[in-house]
Amino acid sequence: MCHSIEGVKFLYSLQQEVEPMYRECDHLHIVALTAAVGVGVRVMYLDRGEGDALVSHDFPEDKEPIIHLLYRPGHYDILYKA
């Protein structure tokens, strides 16, 4: 049980954004994954750019990404080197 204000906010965030089905909370999941596993992840977004350019973001910013994901609205695809 949480007794602090921060703990209550955290639990509320989990209940509202992480646990429900069909809710997008990609940033929190990627941050948690990279912290738990200790690897860098690059996410390339198809939904946040002008024209044909991909917008990418590295998690965390100070690690070389070894996992590459393509985000399309609603889900991720893992990208493999050919």
mmCIF file of the N, C-alpha and C atoms, coordinates in Angstrom:
data_MODEL
# 
_entry.id   MODEL 
# 
loop_
_atom_site.group_PDB 
_atom_site.id 
_atom_site.type_symbol 
_atom_site.label_atom_id 
_atom_site.label_alt_id 
_atom_site.label_comp_id 
_atom_site.label_asym_id 
_atom_site.label_entity_id 
_atom_site.label_seq_id 
_atom_site.pdbx_PDB_ins_code 
_atom_site.Cartn_x 
_atom_site.Cartn_y 
_atom_site.Cartn_z 
_atom_site.occupancy 
_atom_site.B_iso_or_equiv 
_atom_site.pdbx_formal_charge 
_atom_site.auth_seq_id 
_atom_site.auth_comp_id 
_atom_site.auth_asym_id 
_atom_site.auth_atom_id 
_atom_site.pdbx_PDB_model_num 
ATOM 1   N N  . MET A 1 1  ? 0.842  -1.190 0.000   1.00 0.00 ? 1  MET A N  1 
ATOM 2   C CA . MET A 1 1  ? 0.000  0.000  0.000   1.00 0.00 ? 1  MET A CA 1 
ATOM 3   C C  . MET A 1 1  ? 0.880  1.244  0.000   1.00 0.00 ? 1  MET A C  1 
ATOM 4   N N  . CYS A 1 2  ? 0.510  2.262  -0.739  1.00 0.00 ? 2  CYS A N  1 
ATOM 5   C CA . CYS A 1 2  ? 1.252  3.514  -0.828  1.00 0.00 ? 2  CYS A CA 1 
ATOM 6   C C  . CYS A 1 2  ? 0.648  4.553  0.098   1.00 0.00 ? 2  CYS A C  1 
ATOM 7   N N  . HIS A 1 3  ? 1.516  5.234  0.849   1.00 0.00 ? 3  HIS A N  1 
ATOM 8   C CA . HIS A 1 3  ? 1.034  6.262  1.760   1.00 0.00 ? 3  HIS A CA 1 
ATOM 9   C C  . HIS A 1 3  ? 1.510  7.648  1.382   1.00 0.00 ? 3  HIS A C  1 
ATOM 10  N N  . SER A 1 4  ? 2.342  7.784  0.382   1.00 0.00 ? 4  SER A N  1 
ATOM 11  C CA . SER A 1 4  ? 2.846  9.096  -0.010  1.00 0.00 ? 4  SER A CA 1 
ATOM 12  C C  . SER A 1 4  ? 2.070  9.627  -1.201  1.00 0.00 ? 4  SER A C  1 
ATOM 13  N N  . ILE A 1 5  ? 2.116  10.934 -1.364  1.00 0.00 ? 5  ILE A N  1 
ATOM 14  C CA . ILE A 1 5  ? 1.459  11.585 -2.502  1.00 0.00 ? 5  ILE A CA 1 
ATOM 15  C C  . ILE A 1 5  ? 2.061  11.057 -3.801  1.00 0.00 ? 5  ILE A C  1 
ATOM 16  N N  . GLU A 1 6  ? 3.408  10.957 -3.864  1.00 0.00 ? 6  GLU A N  1 
ATOM 17  C CA . GLU A 1 6  ? 4.059  10.479 -5.077  1.00 0.00 ? 6  GLU A CA 1 
ATOM 18  C C  . GLU A 1 6  ? 3.653  9.042  -5.379  1.00 0.00 ? 6  GLU A C  1 
ATOM 19  N N  . GLY A 1 7  ? 3.556  8.214  -4.340  1.00 0.00 ? 7  GLY A N  1 
ATOM 20  C CA . GLY A 1 7  ? 3.149  6.825  -4.529  1.00 0.00 ? 7  GLY A CA 1 
ATOM 21  C C  . GLY A 1 7  ? 1.738  6.711  -5.067  1.00 0.00 ? 7  GLY A C  1 
ATOM 22  N N  . VAL A 1 8  ? 0.846  7.556  -4.565  1.00 0.00 ? 8  VAL A N  1 
ATOM 23  C CA . VAL A 1 8  ? -0.539 7.552  -5.042  1.00 0.00 ? 8  VAL A CA 1 
ATOM 24  C C  . VAL A 1 8  ? -0.590 7.979  -6.500  1.00 0.00 ? 8  VAL A C  1 
ATOM 25  N N  . LYS A 1 9  ? 0.172  9.013  -6.854  1.00 0.00 ? 9  LYS A N  1 
ATOM 26  C CA . LYS A 1 9  ? 0.220  9.464  -8.249  1.00 0.00 ? 9  LYS A CA 1 
ATOM 27  C C  . LYS A 1 9  ? 0.759  8.362  -9.151  1.00 0.00 ? 9  LYS A C  1 
ATOM 28  N N  . PHE A 1 10 ? 1.785  7.656  -8.683  1.00 0.00 ? 10 PHE A N  1 
ATOM 29  C CA . PHE A 1 10 ? 2.373  6.576  -9.464  1.00 0.00 ? 10 PHE A CA 1 
ATOM 30  C C  . PHE A 1 10 ? 1.356  5.460  -9.679  1.00 0.00 ? 10 PHE A C  1 
ATOM 31  N N  . LEU A 1 11 ? 0.683  5.033  -8.617  1.00 0.00 ? 11 LEU A N  1 
ATOM 32  C CA . LEU A 1 11 ? -0.308 3.973  -8.743  1.00 0.00 ? 11 LEU A CA 1 
ATOM 33  C C  . LEU A 1 11 ? -1.460 4.398  -9.640  1.00 0.00 ? 11 LEU A C  1 
ATOM 34  N N  . TYR A 1 12 ? -1.893 5.641  -9.523  1.00 0.00 ? 12 TYR A N  1 
ATOM 35  C CA . TYR A 1 12 ? -2.958 6.152  -10.389 1.00 0.00 ? 12 TYR A CA 1 
ATOM 36  C C  . TYR A 1 12 ? -2.518 6.108  -11.848 1.00 0.00 ? 12 TYR A C  1 
ATOM 37  N N  . SER A 1 13 ? -1.272 6.524  -12.096 1.00 0.00 ? 13 SER A N  1 
ATOM 38  C CA . SER A 1 13 ? -0.740 6.498  -13.455 1.00 0.00 ? 13 SER A CA 1 
ATOM 39  C C  . SER A 1 13 ? -0.729 5.071  -14.000 1.00 0.00 ? 13 SER A C  1 
ATOM 40  N N  . LEU A 1 14 ? -0.302 4.114  -13.187 1.00 0.00 ? 14 LEU A N  1 
ATOM 41  C CA . LEU A 1 14 ? -0.316 2.713  -13.617 1.00 0.00 ? 14 LEU A CA 1 
ATOM 42  C C  . LEU A 1 14 ? -1.725 2.252  -13.955 1.00 0.00 ? 14 LEU A C  1 
ATOM 43  N N  . GLN A 1 15 ? -2.668 2.565  -13.087 1.00 0.00 ? 15 GLN A N  1 
ATOM 44  C CA . GLN A 1 15 ? -4.039 2.112  -13.287 1.00 0.00 ? 15 GLN A CA 1 
ATOM 45  C C  . GLN A 1 15 ? -4.685 2.767  -14.502 1.00 0.00 ? 15 GLN A C  1 
ATOM 46  N N  . GLN A 1 16 ? -4.346 4.025  -14.791 1.00 0.00 ? 16 GLN A N  1 
ATOM 47  C CA . GLN A 1 16 ? -4.993 4.749  -15.873 1.00 0.00 ? 16 GLN A CA 1 
ATOM 48  C C  . GLN A 1 16 ? -4.293 4.597  -17.223 1.00 0.00 ? 16 GLN A C  1 
ATOM 49  N N  . GLU A 1 17 ? -2.964 4.449  -17.229 1.00 0.00 ? 17 GLU A N  1 
ATOM 50  C CA . GLU A 1 17 ? -2.208 4.506  -18.469 1.00 0.00 ? 17 GLU A CA 1 
ATOM 51  C C  . GLU A 1 17 ? -1.499 3.210  -18.854 1.00 0.00 ? 17 GLU A C  1 
ATOM 52  N N  . VAL A 1 18 ? -1.136 2.382  -17.895 1.00 0.00 ? 18 VAL A N  1 
ATOM 53  C CA . VAL A 1 18 ? -0.332 1.201  -18.205 1.00 0.00 ? 18 VAL A CA 1 
ATOM 54  C C  . VAL A 1 18 ? -1.172 -0.071 -18.219 1.00 0.00 ? 18 VAL A C  1 
ATOM 55  N N  . GLU A 1 19 ? -2.002 -0.271 -17.215 1.00 0.00 ? 19 GLU A N  1 
ATOM 56  C CA . GLU A 1 19 ? -2.748 -1.514 -17.096 1.00 0.00 ? 19 GLU A CA 1 
ATOM 57  C C  . GLU A 1 19 ? -3.891 -1.673 -18.098 1.00 0.00 ? 19 GLU A C  1 
ATOM 58  N N  . PRO A 1 20 ? -4.647 -0.625 -18.438 1.00 0.00 ? 20 PRO A N  1 
ATOM 59  C CA . PRO A 1 20 ? -5.795 -0.827 -19.344 1.00 0.00 ? 20 PRO A CA 1 
ATOM 60  C C  . PRO A 1 20 ? -5.367 -1.265 -20.748 1.00 0.00 ? 20 PRO A C  1 
ATOM 61  N N  . MET A 1 21 ? -6.219 -2.073 -21.355 1.00 0.00 ? 21 MET A N  1 
ATOM 62  C CA . MET A 1 21 ? -5.995 -2.468 -22.741 1.00 0.00 ? 21 MET A CA 1 
ATOM 63  C C  . MET A 1 21 ? -6.281 -1.286 -23.656 1.00 0.00 ? 21 MET A C  1 
ATOM 64  N N  . TYR A 1 22 ? -5.616 -1.252 -24.791 1.00 0.00 ? 22 TYR A N  1 
ATOM 65  C CA . TYR A 1 22 ? -5.847 -0.273 -25.851 1.00 0.00 ? 22 TYR A CA 1 
ATOM 66  C C  . TYR A 1 22 ? -5.509 1.157  -25.438 1.00 0.00 ? 22 TYR A C  1 
ATOM 67  N N  . ARG A 1 23 ? -4.601 1.335  -24.470 1.00 0.00 ? 23 ARG A N  1 
ATOM 68  C CA . ARG A 1 23 ? -4.126 2.655  -24.094 1.00 0.00 ? 23 ARG A CA 1 
ATOM 69  C C  . ARG A 1 23 ? -2.665 2.728  -24.503 1.00 0.00 ? 23 ARG A C  1 
ATOM 70  N N  . GLU A 1 24 ? -2.288 3.808  -25.143 1.00 0.00 ? 24 GLU A N  1 
ATOM 71  C CA . GLU A 1 24 ? -0.910 3.961  -25.571 1.00 0.00 ? 24 GLU A CA 1 
ATOM 72  C C  . GLU A 1 24 ? -0.101 4.677  -24.504 1.00 0.00 ? 24 GLU A C  1 
ATOM 73  N N  . CYS A 1 25 ? 0.958  4.039  -24.100 1.00 0.00 ? 25 CYS A N  1 
ATOM 74  C CA . CYS A 1 25 ? 1.860  4.611  -23.112 1.00 0.00 ? 25 CYS A CA 1 
ATOM 75  C C  . CYS A 1 25 ? 3.269  4.158  -23.478 1.00 0.00 ? 25 CYS A C  1 
ATOM 76  N N  . ASP A 1 26 ? 3.645  4.392  -24.708 1.00 0.00 ? 26 ASP A N  1 
ATOM 77  C CA . ASP A 1 26 ? 4.881  3.830  -25.235 1.00 0.00 ? 26 ASP A CA 1 
ATOM 78  C C  . ASP A 1 26 ? 6.119  4.352  -24.534 1.00 0.00 ? 26 ASP A C  1 
ATOM 79  N N  . HIS A 1 27 ? 6.170  5.610  -24.204 1.00 0.00 ? 27 HIS A N  1 
ATOM 80  C CA . HIS A 1 27 ? 7.372  6.190  -23.620 1.00 0.00 ? 27 HIS A CA 1 
ATOM 81  C C  . HIS A 1 27 ? 7.726  5.513  -22.293 1.00 0.00 ? 27 HIS A C  1 
ATOM 82  N N  . LEU A 1 28 ? 6.760  5.329  -21.430 1.00 0.00 ? 28 LEU A N  1 
ATOM 83  C CA . LEU A 1 28 ? 6.996  4.708  -20.127 1.00 0.00 ? 28 LEU A CA 1 
ATOM 84  C C  . LEU A 1 28 ? 7.504  3.284  -20.278 1.00 0.00 ? 28 LEU A C  1 
ATOM 85  N N  . HIS A 1 29 ? 6.930  2.529  -21.201 1.00 0.00 ? 29 HIS A N  1 
ATOM 86  C CA . HIS A 1 29 ? 7.360  1.148  -21.393 1.00 0.00 ? 29 HIS A CA 1 
ATOM 87  C C  . HIS A 1 29 ? 8.788  1.059  -21.935 1.00 0.00 ? 29 HIS A C  1 
ATOM 88  N N  . ILE A 1 30 ? 9.135  1.910  -22.854 1.00 0.00 ? 30 ILE A N  1 
ATOM 89  C CA . ILE A 1 30 ? 10.486 1.886  -23.421 1.00 0.00 ? 30 ILE A CA 1 
ATOM 90  C C  . ILE A 1 30 ? 11.513 2.295  -22.367 1.00 0.00 ? 30 ILE A C  1 
ATOM 91  N N  . VAL A 1 31 ? 11.217 3.309  -21.579 1.00 0.00 ? 31 VAL A N  1 
ATOM 92  C CA . VAL A 1 31 ? 12.131 3.736  -20.509 1.00 0.00 ? 31 VAL A CA 1 
ATOM 93  C C  . VAL A 1 31 ? 12.325 2.601  -19.506 1.00 0.00 ? 31 VAL A C  1 
ATOM 94  N N  . ALA A 1 32 ? 11.246 1.938  -19.117 1.00 0.00 ? 32 ALA A N  1 
ATOM 95  C CA . ALA A 1 32 ? 11.338 0.821  -18.174 1.00 0.00 ? 32 ALA A CA 1 
ATOM 96  C C  . ALA A 1 32 ? 12.137 -0.337 -18.765 1.00 0.00 ? 32 ALA A C  1 
ATOM 97  N N  . LEU A 1 33 ? 11.907 -0.652 -20.036 1.00 0.00 ? 33 LEU A N  1 
ATOM 98  C CA . LEU A 1 33 ? 12.639 -1.734 -20.701 1.00 0.00 ? 33 LEU A CA 1 
ATOM 99  C C  . LEU A 1 33 ? 14.136 -1.455 -20.731 1.00 0.00 ? 33 LEU A C  1 
ATOM 100 N N  . THR A 1 34 ? 14.516 -0.260 -21.134 1.00 0.00 ? 34 THR A N  1 
ATOM 101 C CA . THR A 1 34 ? 15.942 0.041  -21.239 1.00 0.00 ? 34 THR A CA 1 
ATOM 102 C C  . THR A 1 34 ? 16.612 0.076  -19.870 1.00 0.00 ? 34 THR A C  1 
ATOM 103 N N  . ALA A 1 35 ? 15.898 0.540  -18.853 1.00 0.00 ? 35 ALA A N  1 
ATOM 104 C CA . ALA A 1 35 ? 16.463 0.559  -17.499 1.00 0.00 ? 35 ALA A CA 1 
ATOM 105 C C  . ALA A 1 35 ? 16.619 -0.854 -16.949 1.00 0.00 ? 35 ALA A C  1 
ATOM 106 N N  . ALA A 1 36 ? 15.639 -1.703 -17.193 1.00 0.00 ? 36 ALA A N  1 
ATOM 107 C CA . ALA A 1 36 ? 15.681 -3.064 -16.664 1.00 0.00 ? 36 ALA A CA 1 
ATOM 108 C C  . ALA A 1 36 ? 16.724 -3.929 -17.356 1.00 0.00 ? 36 ALA A C  1 
ATOM 109 N N  . VAL A 1 37 ? 16.841 -3.785 -18.667 1.00 0.00 ? 37 VAL A N  1 
ATOM 110 C CA . VAL A 1 37 ? 17.728 -4.643 -19.447 1.00 0.00 ? 37 VAL A CA 1 
ATOM 111 C C  . VAL A 1 37 ? 19.120 -4.030 -19.590 1.00 0.00 ? 37 VAL A C  1 
ATOM 112 N N  . GLY A 1 38 ? 19.204 -2.705 -19.514 1.00 0.00 ? 38 GLY A N  1 
ATOM 113 C CA . GLY A 1 38 ? 20.491 -2.032 -19.620 1.00 0.00 ? 38 GLY A CA 1 
ATOM 114 C C  . GLY A 1 38 ? 21.012 -1.906 -21.040 1.00 0.00 ? 38 GLY A C  1 
ATOM 115 N N  . VAL A 1 39 ? 20.122 -1.870 -22.014 1.00 0.00 ? 39 VAL A N  1 
ATOM 116 C CA . VAL A 1 39 ? 20.528 -1.723 -23.413 1.00 0.00 ? 39 VAL A CA 1 
ATOM 117 C C  . VAL A 1 39 ? 19.886 -0.482 -24.010 1.00 0.00 ? 39 VAL A C  1 
ATOM 118 N N  . GLY A 1 40 ? 20.482 -0.008 -25.092 1.00 0.00 ? 40 GLY A N  1 
ATOM 119 C CA . GLY A 1 40 ? 19.936 1.135  -25.798 1.00 0.00 ? 40 GLY A CA 1 
ATOM 120 C C  . GLY A 1 40 ? 18.929 0.695  -26.846 1.00 0.00 ? 40 GLY A C  1 
ATOM 121 N N  . VAL A 1 41 ? 17.857 1.481  -26.989 1.00 0.00 ? 41 VAL A N  1 
ATOM 122 C CA . VAL A 1 41 ? 16.808 1.193  -27.959 1.00 0.00 ? 41 VAL A CA 1 
ATOM 123 C C  . VAL A 1 41 ? 16.592 2.441  -28.803 1.00 0.00 ? 41 VAL A C  1 
ATOM 124 N N  . ARG A 1 42 ? 16.523 2.281  -30.113 1.00 0.00 ? 42 ARG A N  1 
ATOM 125 C CA . ARG A 1 42 ? 16.165 3.380  -31.015 1.00 0.00 ? 42 ARG A CA 1 
ATOM 126 C C  . ARG A 1 42 ? 14.760 3.102  -31.547 1.00 0.00 ? 42 ARG A C  1 
ATOM 127 N N  . VAL A 1 43 ? 13.891 4.085  -31.358 1.00 0.00 ? 43 VAL A N  1 
ATOM 128 C CA . VAL A 1 43 ? 12.525 3.994  -31.871 1.00 0.00 ? 43 VAL A CA 1 
ATOM 129 C C  . VAL A 1 43 ? 12.410 4.952  -33.040 1.00 0.00 ? 43 VAL A C  1 
ATOM 130 N N  . MET A 1 44 ? 11.987 4.438  -34.179 1.00 0.00 ? 44 MET A N  1 
ATOM 131 C CA . MET A 1 44 ? 11.742 5.262  -35.360 1.00 0.00 ? 44 MET A CA 1 
ATOM 132 C C  . MET A 1 44 ? 10.242 5.380  -35.542 1.00 0.00 ? 44 MET A C  1 
ATOM 133 N N  . TYR A 1 45 ? 9.777  6.605  -35.637 1.00 0.00 ? 45 TYR A N  1 
ATOM 134 C CA . TYR A 1 45 ? 8.343  6.887  -35.668 1.00 0.00 ? 45 TYR A CA 1 
ATOM 135 C C  . TYR A 1 45 ? 7.877  7.180  -37.083 1.00 0.00 ? 45 TYR A C  1 
ATOM 136 N N  . LEU A 1 46 ? 6.809  6.517  -37.504 1.00 0.00 ? 46 LEU A N  1 
ATOM 137 C CA . LEU A 1 46 ? 6.208  6.803  -38.802 1.00 0.00 ? 46 LEU A CA 1 
ATOM 138 C C  . LEU A 1 46 ? 5.096  7.847  -38.691 1.00 0.00 ? 46 LEU A C  1 
ATOM 139 N N  . ASP A 1 47 ? 4.703  8.191  -37.498 1.00 0.00 ? 47 ASP A N  1 
ATOM 140 C CA . ASP A 1 47 ? 3.552  9.077  -37.333 1.00 0.00 ? 47 ASP A CA 1 
ATOM 141 C C  . ASP A 1 47 ? 3.905  10.496 -36.909 1.00 0.00 ? 47 ASP A C  1 
ATOM 142 N N  . ARG A 1 48 ? 5.193  10.848 -36.831 1.00 0.00 ? 48 ARG A N  1 
ATOM 143 C CA . ARG A 1 48 ? 5.554  12.148 -36.283 1.00 0.00 ? 48 ARG A CA 1 
ATOM 144 C C  . ARG A 1 48 ? 6.431  12.973 -37.194 1.00 0.00 ? 48 ARG A C  1 
ATOM 145 N N  . GLY A 1 49 ? 6.312  12.785 -38.454 1.00 0.00 ? 49 GLY A N  1 
ATOM 146 C CA . GLY A 1 49 ? 7.201  13.529 -39.331 1.00 0.00 ? 49 GLY A CA 1 
ATOM 147 C C  . GLY A 1 49 ? 6.478  14.155 -40.505 1.00 0.00 ? 49 GLY A C  1 
ATOM 148 N N  . GLU A 1 50 ? 7.161  15.080 -41.093 1.00 0.00 ? 50 GLU A N  1 
ATOM 149 C CA . GLU A 1 50 ? 6.663  15.709 -42.308 1.00 0.00 ? 50 GLU A CA 1 
ATOM 150 C C  . GLU A 1 50 ? 7.228  14.941 -43.495 1.00 0.00 ? 50 GLU A C  1 
ATOM 151 N N  . GLY A 1 51 ? 6.414  14.635 -44.433 1.00 0.00 ? 51 GLY A N  1 
ATOM 152 C CA . GLY A 1 51 ? 6.900  13.969 -45.636 1.00 0.00 ? 51 GLY A CA 1 
ATOM 153 C C  . GLY A 1 51 ? 7.316  12.537 -45.382 1.00 0.00 ? 51 GLY A C  1 
ATOM 154 N N  . ASP A 1 52 ? 8.422  12.140 -46.041 1.00 0.00 ? 52 ASP A N  1 
ATOM 155 C CA . ASP A 1 52 ? 8.888  10.759 -45.972 1.00 0.00 ? 52 ASP A CA 1 
ATOM 156 C C  . ASP A 1 52 ? 9.946  10.519 -44.905 1.00 0.00 ? 52 ASP A C  1 
ATOM 157 N N  . ALA A 1 53 ? 10.374 11.547 -44.199 1.00 0.00 ? 53 ALA A N  1 
ATOM 158 C CA . ALA A 1 53 ? 11.458 11.397 -43.227 1.00 0.00 ? 53 ALA A CA 1 
ATOM 159 C C  . ALA A 1 53 ? 10.976 10.685 -41.965 1.00 0.00 ? 53 ALA A C  1 
ATOM 160 N N  . LEU A 1 54 ? 11.818 9.770  -41.476 1.00 0.00 ? 54 LEU A N  1 
ATOM 161 C CA . LEU A 1 54 ? 11.552 9.113  -40.201 1.00 0.00 ? 54 LEU A CA 1 
ATOM 162 C C  . LEU A 1 54 ? 12.116 9.961  -39.075 1.00 0.00 ? 54 LEU A C  1 
ATOM 163 N N  . VAL A 1 55 ? 11.391 10.042 -37.987 1.00 0.00 ? 55 VAL A N  1 
ATOM 164 C CA . VAL A 1 55 ? 11.874 10.710 -36.785 1.00 0.00 ? 55 VAL A CA 1 
ATOM 165 C C  . VAL A 1 55 ? 12.272 9.610  -35.813 1.00 0.00 ? 55 VAL A C  1 
ATOM 166 N N  . SER A 1 56 ? 13.484 9.700  -35.260 1.00 0.00 ? 56 SER A N  1 
ATOM 167 C CA . SER A 1 56 ? 13.915 8.658  -34.327 1.00 0.00 ? 56 SER A CA 1 
ATOM 168 C C  . SER A 1 56 ? 14.288 9.268  -32.988 1.00 0.00 ? 56 SER A C  1 
ATOM 169 N N  . HIS A 1 57 ? 14.230 8.412  -31.961 1.00 0.00 ? 57 HIS A N  1 
ATOM 170 C CA . HIS A 1 57 ? 14.591 8.822  -30.611 1.00 0.00 ? 57 HIS A CA 1 
ATOM 171 C C  . HIS A 1 57 ? 15.297 7.656  -29.949 1.00 0.00 ? 57 HIS A C  1 
ATOM 172 N N  . ASP A 1 58 ? 16.421 7.938  -29.286 1.00 0.00 ? 58 ASP A N  1 
ATOM 173 C CA . ASP A 1 58 ? 17.186 6.894  -28.599 1.00 0.00 ? 58 ASP A CA 1 
ATOM 174 C C  . ASP A 1 58 ? 16.860 6.904  -27.115 1.00 0.00 ? 58 ASP A C  1 
ATOM 175 N N  . PHE A 1 59 ? 16.691 5.711  -26.558 1.00 0.00 ? 59 PHE A N  1 
ATOM 176 C CA . PHE A 1 59 ? 16.425 5.527  -25.130 1.00 0.00 ? 59 PHE A CA 1 
ATOM 177 C C  . PHE A 1 59 ? 17.488 4.618  -24.558 1.00 0.00 ? 59 PHE A C  1 
ATOM 178 N N  . PRO A 1 60 ? 18.206 4.956  -23.515 1.00 0.00 ? 60 PRO A N  1 
ATOM 179 C CA . PRO A 1 60 ? 18.459 6.326  -23.091 1.00 0.00 ? 60 PRO A CA 1 
ATOM 180 C C  . PRO A 1 60 ? 19.366 7.008  -24.108 1.00 0.00 ? 60 PRO A C  1 
ATOM 181 N N  . GLU A 1 61 ? 19.417 8.300  -24.037 1.00 0.00 ? 61 GLU A N  1 
ATOM 182 C CA . GLU A 1 61 ? 20.157 9.061  -25.051 1.00 0.00 ? 61 GLU A CA 1 
ATOM 183 C C  . GLU A 1 61 ? 21.655 8.846  -24.995 1.00 0.00 ? 61 GLU A C  1 
ATOM 184 N N  . ASP A 1 62 ? 22.184 8.385  -23.871 1.00 0.00 ? 62 ASP A N  1 
ATOM 185 C CA . ASP A 1 62 ? 23.637 8.222  -23.725 1.00 0.00 ? 62 ASP A CA 1 
ATOM 186 C C  . ASP A 1 62 ? 24.136 6.814  -24.064 1.00 0.00 ? 62 ASP A C  1 
ATOM 187 N N  . LYS A 1 63 ? 23.270 5.920  -24.539 1.00 0.00 ? 63 LYS A N  1 
ATOM 188 C CA . LYS A 1 63 ? 23.686 4.560  -24.909 1.00 0.00 ? 63 LYS A CA 1 
ATOM 189 C C  . LYS A 1 63 ? 23.526 4.344  -26.397 1.00 0.00 ? 63 LYS A C  1 
ATOM 190 N N  . GLU A 1 64 ? 24.454 3.603  -26.963 1.00 0.00 ? 64 GLU A N  1 
ATOM 191 C CA . GLU A 1 64 ? 24.360 3.220  -28.374 1.00 0.00 ? 64 GLU A CA 1 
ATOM 192 C C  . GLU A 1 64 ? 23.220 2.209  -28.517 1.00 0.00 ? 64 GLU A C  1 
ATOM 193 N N  . PRO A 1 65 ? 22.257 2.458  -29.387 1.00 0.00 ? 65 PRO A N  1 
ATOM 194 C CA . PRO A 1 65 ? 21.132 1.522  -29.508 1.00 0.00 ? 65 PRO A CA 1 
ATOM 195 C C  . PRO A 1 65 ? 21.551 0.215  -30.169 1.00 0.00 ? 65 PRO A C  1 
ATOM 196 N N  . ILE A 1 66 ? 21.124 -0.897 -29.571 1.00 0.00 ? 66 ILE A N  1 
ATOM 197 C CA . ILE A 1 66 ? 21.360 -2.204 -30.184 1.00 0.00 ? 66 ILE A CA 1 
ATOM 198 C C  . ILE A 1 66 ? 20.039 -2.851 -30.605 1.00 0.00 ? 66 ILE A C  1 
ATOM 199 N N  . ILE A 1 67 ? 18.930 -2.293 -30.124 1.00 0.00 ? 67 ILE A N  1 
ATOM 200 C CA . ILE A 1 67 ? 17.603 -2.748 -30.529 1.00 0.00 ? 67 ILE A CA 1 
ATOM 201 C C  . ILE A 1 67 ? 16.949 -1.603 -31.295 1.00 0.00 ? 67 ILE A C  1 
ATOM 202 N N  . HIS A 1 68 ? 16.384 -1.910 -32.448 1.00 0.00 ? 68 HIS A N  1 
ATOM 203 C CA . HIS A 1 68 ? 15.739 -0.890 -33.282 1.00 0.00 ? 68 HIS A CA 1 
ATOM 204 C C  . HIS A 1 68 ? 14.275 -1.263 -33.471 1.00 0.00 ? 68 HIS A C  1 
ATOM 205 N N  . LEU A 1 69 ? 13.401 -0.308 -33.161 1.00 0.00 ? 69 LEU A N  1 
ATOM 206 C CA . LEU A 1 69 ? 11.968 -0.526 -33.282 1.00 0.00 ? 69 LEU A CA 1 
ATOM 207 C C  . LEU A 1 69 ? 11.366 0.493  -34.230 1.00 0.00 ? 69 LEU A C  1 
ATOM 208 N N  . LEU A 1 70 ? 10.382 0.061  -34.978 1.00 0.00 ? 70 LEU A N  1 
ATOM 209 C CA . LEU A 1 70 ? 9.606  0.957  -35.825 1.00 0.00 ? 70 LEU A CA 1 
ATOM 210 C C  . LEU A 1 70 ? 8.244  1.107  -35.181 1.00 0.00 ? 70 LEU A C  1 
ATOM 211 N N  . TYR A 1 71 ? 7.881  2.348  -34.844 1.00 0.00 ? 71 TYR A N  1 
ATOM 212 C CA . TYR A 1 71 ? 6.571  2.598  -34.240 1.00 0.00 ? 71 TYR A CA 1 
ATOM 213 C C  . TYR A 1 71 ? 5.607  3.071  -35.300 1.00 0.00 ? 71 TYR A C  1 
ATOM 214 N N  . ARG A 1 72 ? 4.536  2.342  -35.434 1.00 0.00 ? 72 ARG A N  1 
ATOM 215 C CA . ARG A 1 72 ? 3.411  2.762  -36.260 1.00 0.00 ? 72 ARG A CA 1 
ATOM 216 C C  . ARG A 1 72 ? 2.253  2.925  -35.294 1.00 0.00 ? 72 ARG A C  1 
ATOM 217 N N  . PRO A 1 73 ? 1.376  3.863  -35.520 1.00 0.00 ? 73 PRO A N  1 
ATOM 218 C CA . PRO A 1 73 ? 0.310  4.084  -34.544 1.00 0.00 ? 73 PRO A CA 1 
ATOM 219 C C  . PRO A 1 73 ? -0.366 2.780  -34.134 1.00 0.00 ? 73 PRO A C  1 
ATOM 220 N N  . GLY A 1 74 ? -0.253 2.491  -32.852 1.00 0.00 ? 74 GLY A N  1 
ATOM 221 C CA . GLY A 1 74 ? -0.887 1.303  -32.303 1.00 0.00 ? 74 GLY A CA 1 
ATOM 222 C C  . GLY A 1 74 ? 0.035  0.155  -31.961 1.00 0.00 ? 74 GLY A C  1 
ATOM 223 N N  . HIS A 1 75 ? 1.230  0.088  -32.564 1.00 0.00 ? 75 HIS A N  1 
ATOM 224 C CA . HIS A 1 75 ? 2.126  -1.019 -32.228 1.00 0.00 ? 75 HIS A CA 1 
ATOM 225 C C  . HIS A 1 75 ? 3.556  -0.759 -32.701 1.00 0.00 ? 75 HIS A C  1 
ATOM 226 N N  . TYR A 1 76 ? 4.457  -1.655 -32.277 1.00 0.00 ? 76 TYR A N  1 
ATOM 227 C CA . TYR A 1 76 ? 5.863  -1.600 -32.655 1.00 0.00 ? 76 TYR A CA 1 
ATOM 228 C C  . TYR A 1 76 ? 6.208  -2.805 -33.517 1.00 0.00 ? 76 TYR A C  1 
ATOM 229 N N  . ASP A 1 77 ? 7.168  -2.613 -34.428 1.00 0.00 ? 77 ASP A N  1 
ATOM 230 C CA . ASP A 1 77 ? 7.769  -3.709 -35.173 1.00 0.00 ? 77 ASP A CA 1 
ATOM 231 C C  . ASP A 1 77 ? 9.254  -3.707 -34.833 1.00 0.00 ? 77 ASP A C  1 
ATOM 232 N N  . ILE A 1 78 ? 9.837  -4.888 -34.691 1.00 0.00 ? 78 ILE A N  1 
ATOM 233 C CA . ILE A 1 78 ? 11.276 -4.997 -34.468 1.00 0.00 ? 78 ILE A CA 1 
ATOM 234 C C  . ILE A 1 78 ? 11.949 -4.969 -35.831 1.00 0.00 ? 78 ILE A C  1 
ATOM 235 N N  . LEU A 1 79 ? 12.989 -4.134 -35.963 1.00 0.00 ? 79 LEU A N  1 
ATOM 236 C CA . LEU A 1 79 ? 13.739 -4.042 -37.215 1.00 0.00 ? 79 LEU A CA 1 
ATOM 237 C C  . LEU A 1 79 ? 15.007 -4.873 -37.099 1.00 0.00 ? 79 LEU A C  1 
ATOM 238 N N  . TYR A 1 80 ? 15.281 -5.667 -38.110 1.00 0.00 ? 80 TYR A N  1 
ATOM 239 C CA . TYR A 1 80 ? 16.468 -6.519 -38.146 1.00 0.00 ? 80 TYR A CA 1 
ATOM 240 C C  . TYR A 1 80 ? 17.363 -6.048 -39.282 1.00 0.00 ? 80 TYR A C  1 
ATOM 241 N N  . LYS A 1 81 ? 18.680 -6.169 -39.084 1.00 0.00 ? 81 LYS A N  1 
ATOM 242 C CA . LYS A 1 81 ? 19.615 -5.863 -40.161 1.00 0.00 ? 81 LYS A CA 1 
ATOM 243 C C  . LYS A 1 81 ? 19.511 -6.939 -41.222 1.00 0.00 ? 81 LYS A C  1 
ATOM 244 N N  . ALA A 1 82 ? 19.526 -6.509 -42.471 1.00 0.00 ? 82 ALA A N  1 
ATOM 245 C CA . ALA A 1 82 ? 19.443 -7.461 -43.585 1.00 0.00 ? 82 ALA A CA 1 
ATOM 246 C C  . ALA A 1 82 ? 20.814 -7.893 -44.026 1.00 0.00 ? 82 ALA A C  1 
# 
